[in-house]
Amino acid sequence: MAKTILFVEDSASMRQVMMTTLKREGYDVITAVDGQDALTKLDGKKIHLIISDVNMPNMDGITFVKKAKQLPAYKFTPVIMLTTESQESKMNEGRAAGVKAWIVKPFQPPHLLAAVSQLIMA
């Protein structure tokens, strides 16, 4: 059975690129346009990994991760932040919220897929 990844990103083109990249590797992908939308997708189904942008309208990625981690079914779901943010303070804020990996855009698909593979198998 394919592993399911929730990808949270406000850019439609980025969502499309990521969906194509992950599906080609055999993953099921659920997309959300921001943190608020993503929370509605966390309805109890098994999500093996969350990949989220930081800067989004309605609810940013770090706030989303904090709220997702409060849900018992997703407390231990690994999270990758895929963002243009590279400040140490932002990374520390993400780590404190429960983020396991931080990848700065633009990214190399092999680098991202290696992180996905490592976290999804953990």
N, C-alpha and C positions, 0 to 999 in steps of 0.2 A: 504494500500500500504506500502511495506517495506521501511524503511529508508535506505539511501545509505551512506556508509562510504568509504572514500578514504584512503587506507593504503599505506604509503610510507616507504619502507624498502629495503636495498640492499641485505640482507640475504634471499636466496630462502627458506630455512627451516623455518625461522621466518615468512615469508609471508604465507607459507602453514599453519603453526600452527594458525596464526591470522585469516586467511580466514576460517578455520574449526571452530574456536571458535566463530567468529562473525556470520557465516551463521547458526550455530546451534541455535543461539539466534534469528534468523529470519531477520538479516540484509542483504542487498545487499552489496557486497564488490567489489570495484575497486582497483586494486593494481598498484603500480608504483615502479620502481627499484631505483630511486633517485629523487631529487628535479626537475631536468630538465625534466625527464619523467613525473613526476606528473603534471607539468605545462601544458603539452600537453593534460592531461586528464580533465583539467578545461576548458571545451569548452562550458560552459553555462548550462549544465545539473545540476539539483538540487543535491547538495552534502550536507548532513545533518551534517557531522562531518568529520574532517581530523585527522588521527593519523599518526605521522611521527617520524622517527628516526632522530637523530641530525647528526651523523657522517656517511656520504655517499659520494661516488665519484661523480664527475661532478658538483653537487650542494648540499650543506649541507641543513639540515632541517630548520635551522633558516633563511637562505637566501630564501629558498623556501616559508616559511610562510610570510616573508616580501613581496615577489613578489605576492603571492596569495592574500594577503590582499589589494593589489593595484587594484585587479580586482573587479569591482562593484558587480558582482554576488556572490562573495565569501568574501566580506569585513566583513560580520558578521558571517561567518561559524566558529563554535568553533573548536579549535585545541588542541589535546593532544600530548605531546611529550612522546615517549616511547623509552628510551635510557639508555645507561650505564653511561652517564654523570650525576654527582650528585653535581658538584661544584655550589655554590651559584651564582657566577658570570655568569655562563652559564644559570642558571635558570632565573636570572634577564634579561639577554639578550633575552631569549625566551619570557618572560612576556612582555617586551617592544615591541617585534615583534607582539604580539597578542595571545600568547599561554595561554590557560585557565587552563590546568592541566599538571603536569609533573610526569611521572611514570618511576621509575628506574628499569631496567632489572637486574636480572631475576624478573619477575612479577608473581603475583598470578591472574589467570583468573577472579575469583570473584571480586577482587579489580578493575581490569581494566573494567570489565563489569558494575560495579557500577558507575564508572566515565563516561563511555559511555552513560549509561542510563540517568544519571543526566544531561549531557550536551546536549544530543539529544532531551530531552524533554523541555529544557529551552527555 
